[in-house]
Amino acid sequence: MNNVLLLTDKLITGGAEMYFCKLENHLQDENMTFYSAAATGELYKQIHNKQQFIPLSLKNHLANLKILTKEVSLKHIDVIHANSLRMLLYSIAIKKLTRRNIKLVYTKHNVTILEKKMPFLFKRVLNQHVEEIIAISNFERDNLLQLGVRKELIRTIYNGVDVEHFSFKQLQPKETFNVGILARLSKEKNHELFLKIVNELKDVPNVMFYIAGDGPERESVEKMIKDLKLRHKVMLLGNASNPYEFICNMDVLLLTSLREVFPMVVLEAMAAGTPIMSVDVGGIKEAVVNHETGILISQHSEQEFAKQIKTLQDNVDLRQRLGSKARQKVEESFSLSNMIHSTLKTYQ
């Protein structure tokens, strides 16, 4: 019988946090008991097994280590699955403090400060302390190999979409052609480019733009909308309480990020049948095949995005073809059941 502890920093809306919630909701095995721990936030309501959940502090790391060390001993934890570098460092400390033979699994969701500033130390931590590293794209697996992380530690397990929840909807013609972005308002998501695209198309009738999400860049996004005189063209909606509904209401969803590993929103749009148009960063091309399952833009060019948006607006058949091909790709390669099944194997 294995006892598994899932760890993430905090339950605020974000890709790594949504991944953590999916694992907590869906991991099931008659030979395993699952526990989870994080600082609480708006995603806490998505935790199913609240009696197995250990609340942590957002800032008091010593208190967290004390709680987790006690719980790991009491619950006889055999596997800790860390969903951030900080949680991996917690796990290494807990293993030393409890002197238990714990298997450490680490899912690498994004670029960490340690690998940017001290790649040698980052590589050493992974090579010496982790038994299984889950890369969420082959792009990320290749990055780890280039850093010198041992090949046998790494396996690619793609993010998975619950294809039942994100059911396919054939696009219905609307009065306006709706272009959306669903992302945290932060620098790396590059809403500046999104607004430059709006500016390129501000005189095109029947095209409307929507921004769903919130975050530290909200003020600068609002200021740019005002400065470019785009209030008639773009709506800032705040956090989307129902991402699926937002995605389904769009005719095309854009991704303009400066950097990504493998964003969940791309797969969600593909599952829903909403065409995705993304800049070619990170592992996105492993899901978005240009003009087959979506549209890839080679660089951060508002002119190129604008041109492709007009092409899509004028071509209903192309939109519907991209949507159905994308759904097919998700069912084959990016289902939640694939992700859960492969993750369970890493614990054994």
C-alpha positions in Angstrom: 0.0 0.0 0.0 1.5 3.4 -1.1 0.6 6.7 0.6 1.1 9.6 -1.7 1.3 13.3 -0.8 0.7 15.9 -3.5 2.3 19.3 -2.9 1.8 22.7 -4.5 2.5 26.3 -3.3 -1.0 27.8 -3.3 -4.4 27.3 -4.7 -4.7 30.4 -6.9 -5.8 30.2 -10.5 -2.9 29.1 -12.7 -1.7 26.2 -14.8 0.3 24.3 -12.2 -2.5 24.8 -9.7 -5.2 23.5 -12.0 -3.0 20.5 -12.8 -2.7 19.9 -9.0 -6.5 20.0 -8.6 -7.0 17.6 -11.5 -4.6 15.1 -9.9 -6.3 15.5 -6.5 -9.8 15.1 -8.1 -9.0 12.1 -10.3 -6.2 10.0 -8.9 -7.6 6.6 -7.8 -5.9 3.3 -7.1 -7.0 0.6 -4.7 -3.4 0.2 -3.6 -2.8 3.9 -2.9 -4.1 6.6 -0.5 -3.8 10.2 -1.7 -3.2 13.3 0.5 -2.7 16.9 -0.7 -1.3 20.1 0.8 -1.1 23.8 -0.3 -1.8 27.3 0.9 -5.4 27.9 0.3 -6.9 30.3 -2.4 -9.9 30.5 -4.8 -9.2 27.0 -6.1 -9.7 25.4 -2.7 -13.4 24.9 -3.6 -12.2 22.5 -6.3 -10.5 20.1 -3.8 -12.7 17.0 -3.6 -11.1 15.1 -0.6 -11.0 18.0 1.9 -10.6 15.5 4.8 -7.2 14.4 3.2 -6.1 18.1 2.6 -3.4 19.8 4.7 -3.6 23.6 4.7 -0.3 25.4 4.6 0.8 29.0 5.1 1.6 31.2 2.2 4.7 32.7 3.7 5.7 30.9 6.9 8.0 28.2 5.5 9.3 27.0 8.8 5.7 26.4 10.0 4.9 24.5 6.8 8.0 22.3 7.2 7.0 21.5 10.8 3.4 20.6 9.8 4.4 18.5 6.8 7.2 16.7 8.6 4.7 15.7 11.3 2.0 14.6 8.8 4.5 12.7 6.6 5.5 10.6 9.6 1.9 10.1 10.9 0.5 9.2 7.5 3.5 7.0 6.6 4.0 8.8 3.3 5.9 6.8 0.7 5.8 9.2 -2.3 5.8 13.0 -2.4 4.8 14.6 -5.7 6.1 18.3 -5.8 4.5 20.7 -8.2 7.0 23.5 -7.8 10.7 23.9 -7.1 10.0 25.3 -3.7 7.8 22.2 -2.9 10.6 20.0 -4.1 13.1 21.7 -1.8 10.5 21.2 1.1 10.3 17.5 0.1 14.1 17.0 0.2 14.2 18.6 3.7 11.2 16.5 4.9 12.9 13.3 3.6 16.0 14.2 5.6 14.1 15.2 8.7 11.8 12.1 8.8 14.6 9.7 7.6 11.8 7.9 5.7 12.6 6.2 2.4 10.4 8.5 0.4 10.2 8.6 -3.4 10.3 12.1 -4.8 8.5 13.0 -8.0 8.7 16.5 -9.5 6.5 18.0 -12.2 8.3 20.9 -13.9 5.7 23.4 -15.0 7.7 26.5 -15.7 11.1 28.2 -15.8 12.5 28.5 -12.3 14.8 31.3 -11.0 17.3 28.7 -9.8 17.8 27.2 -13.3 18.1 30.7 -14.9 20.6 32.0 -12.3 22.4 28.8 -11.2 21.8 26.0 -13.7 24.6 23.9 -12.3 22.9 23.9 -8.8 19.5 23.2 -10.3 20.8 20.2 -12.2 22.6 18.9 -9.1 19.4 19.1 -7.0 17.4 17.1 -9.6 20.1 14.5 -10.3 20.8 13.9 -6.6 17.4 13.9 -5.0 14.6 13.2 -7.5 13.5 9.7 -8.6 11.1 10.8 -11.3 10.8 14.1 -13.2 7.6 14.7 -15.2 8.2 17.1 -18.1 4.9 18.4 -19.5 6.2 18.6 -23.0 9.1 17.2 -25.1 10.4 20.8 -25.4 10.8 20.9 -21.6 12.3 17.4 -21.5 15.0 18.6 -24.1 15.7 21.7 -22.0 16.3 19.5 -18.9 18.6 17.2 -21.0 20.6 20.2 -22.2 21.1 21.3 -18.6 22.6 17.9 -17.8 19.7 16.3 -16.0 20.0 12.5 -16.2 17.9 11.1 -19.1 16.6 8.1 -17.1 14.9 10.4 -14.6 12.7 12.3 -17.1 9.5 11.2 -18.7 7.1 13.4 -20.7 3.5 13.3 -19.5 1.3 15.8 -21.3 -1.3 17.9 -19.5 -4.7 16.3 -19.9 -8.1 17.7 -20.6 -11.3 16.3 -19.3 -12.9 15.8 -22.7 -16.3 15.1 -21.1 -16.2 18.5 -19.3 -14.8 20.3 -22.4 -17.3 18.9 -24.8 -16.9 19.7 -28.5 -19.2 22.5 -29.8 -19.6 23.1 -33.5 -19.0 26.9 -33.9 -22.2 28.8 -34.4 -22.1 32.1 -36.4 -22.5 35.1 -34.2 -23.3 38.8 -34.9 -19.7 39.7 -34.1 -16.5 37.8 -34.7 -15.1 37.3 -31.1 -11.4 37.2 -30.5 -10.3 36.3 -26.9 -7.4 35.8 -24.6 -7.7 33.8 -21.4 -4.6 34.3 -19.3 -3.4 35.8 -16.0 -2.6 39.6 -16.4 1.1 39.2 -16.0 4.1 40.4 -18.0 5.0 37.0 -19.5 1.5 36.6 -21.0 2.2 39.7 -23.1 -1.2 41.4 -23.2 0.6 44.3 -24.7 0.8 42.3 -28.0 -2.9 41.4 -27.7 -3.8 45.1 -27.5 -1.5 45.9 -30.4 -3.4 43.3 -32.4 -6.7 45.0 -31.4 -5.2 48.3 -32.5 -4.4 46.8 -35.9 -8.0 45.8 -36.4 -9.8 48.6 -34.6 -11.5 49.9 -37.8 -12.6 46.5 -38.9 -16.4 46.2 -38.3 -17.9 43.2 -36.5 -14.7 42.1 -34.8 -14.7 42.3 -30.9 -12.0 41.5 -28.5 -12.3 40.1 -25.0 -9.7 39.7 -22.2 -10.5 37.2 -19.4 -8.2 37.0 -16.4 -6.8 39.2 -13.6 -3.4 39.9 -12.2 -0.6 42.4 -11.4 -0.6 44.0 -14.9 -4.3 45.0 -14.8 -3.6 48.7 -14.4 -1.1 48.9 -17.3 -3.6 46.9 -19.5 -6.4 49.4 -18.6 -4.0 52.3 -19.3 -3.0 50.9 -22.7 -6.7 50.4 -23.7 -7.3 54.1 -22.8 -4.2 55.4 -24.5 -4.8 53.6 -27.7 -8.6 54.6 -27.6 -9.7 51.0 -27.8 -12.6 51.0 -25.3 -15.1 50.5 -28.1 -13.3 47.4 -29.3 -12.0 45.5 -26.3 -13.7 44.3 -23.0 -11.8 43.5 -19.9 -13.8 40.8 -18.1 -11.8 39.9 -15.0 -11.4 36.3 -13.8 -13.5 33.9 -15.9 -15.7 31.9 -13.4 -16.4 29.5 -16.2 -13.4 29.2 -18.6 -15.3 26.7 -20.8 -18.1 29.1 -21.4 -15.7 31.9 -22.2 -13.8 29.7 -24.7 -17.0 28.5 -26.4 -18.1 32.1 -26.9 -15.0 32.9 -28.8 -14.5 32.4 -32.6 -10.7 32.3 -32.0 -8.6 32.2 -28.9 -5.2 33.9 -29.0 -2.0 33.1 -27.1 0.6 35.9 -27.2 3.0 34.8 -24.4 6.7 35.7 -24.3 7.4 32.2 -22.9 5.5 29.1 -22.1 6.2 25.5 -21.3 2.9 23.9 -22.4 -0.2 25.9 -21.5 -3.4 24.2 -20.5 -5.6 26.8 -22.2 -4.4 25.7 -25.6 -5.7 22.1 -25.0 -9.0 23.4 -23.5 -9.7 25.5 -26.6 -8.8 22.6 -28.8 -11.1 20.3 -26.8 -14.0 22.8 -27.1 -13.5 23.2 -30.9 -12.5 26.9 -30.7 -9.7 27.6 -33.1 -6.4 28.5 -31.3 -4.0 31.0 -32.7 -0.7 31.0 -30.9 2.8 32.4 -31.1 5.3 29.5 -31.5 6.9 29.3 -28.0 7.7 26.4 -25.7 6.1 23.1 -26.5 3.0 24.5 -28.1 3.8 23.1 -31.5 3.5 19.6 -30.0 -0.3 20.3 -29.9 -0.9 23.0 -32.5 0.0 21.9 -36.0 -0.1 25.0 -38.2 -3.2 25.2 -40.3 -4.2 21.7 -39.2 -5.1 21.9 -35.5 -4.7 25.6 -35.1 -2.6 28.5 -36.4 1.0 29.1 -35.3 2.6 32.5 -35.6 6.4 32.4 -35.9 7.1 35.6 -34.0 5.5 38.3 -31.8 4.0 40.2 -34.7 0.7 42.1 -34.4 0.6 42.4 -38.2 0.8 38.6 -38.7 -1.8 37.9 -36.0 -4.1 40.6 -37.6 -3.7 39.1 -41.0 -4.5 35.6 -39.8 -7.5 36.8 -37.8 -9.0 38.4 -40.9 -8.4 35.1 -42.8 -10.3 33.2 -40.1 -13.1 35.7 -40.0 -13.6 35.3 -43.8 -13.4 31.5 -43.8 -16.0 29.6 -41.8 -15.0 26.3 -43.3 -11.4 26.8 -42.2 -12.6 27.6 -38.6 -14.7 24.5 -38.4 -12.0 22.3 -39.9 -9.4 23.5 -37.4 -11.9 23.0 -34.5 -12.8 19.4 -35.4 -9.1 18.4 -36.1 -8.1 20.0 -32.8 -10.7 18.1 -30.9 -9.6 14.8 -32.5 -5.9 15.5 -31.5 -6.9 16.2 -27.9 -8.9 12.9 -27.7 -5.9 11.0 -29.1 -3.0 12.6 -27.3 -4.1 14.9 -24.5 -6.9 13.3 -22.6 -7.1 13.5 -18.8 -7.3 9.7 -18.5 -3.9 9.4 -20.3 -2.4 11.9 -17.9 -3.8 10.2 -14.7 -2.8 6.7 -15.9 0.8 7.8 -16.7 1.2 9.7 -13.4 0.0 6.8 -11.3 2.8 4.7 -13.0 5.4 7.2 -11.7 4.3 6.5 -8.1 4.8 2.7 -8.3 
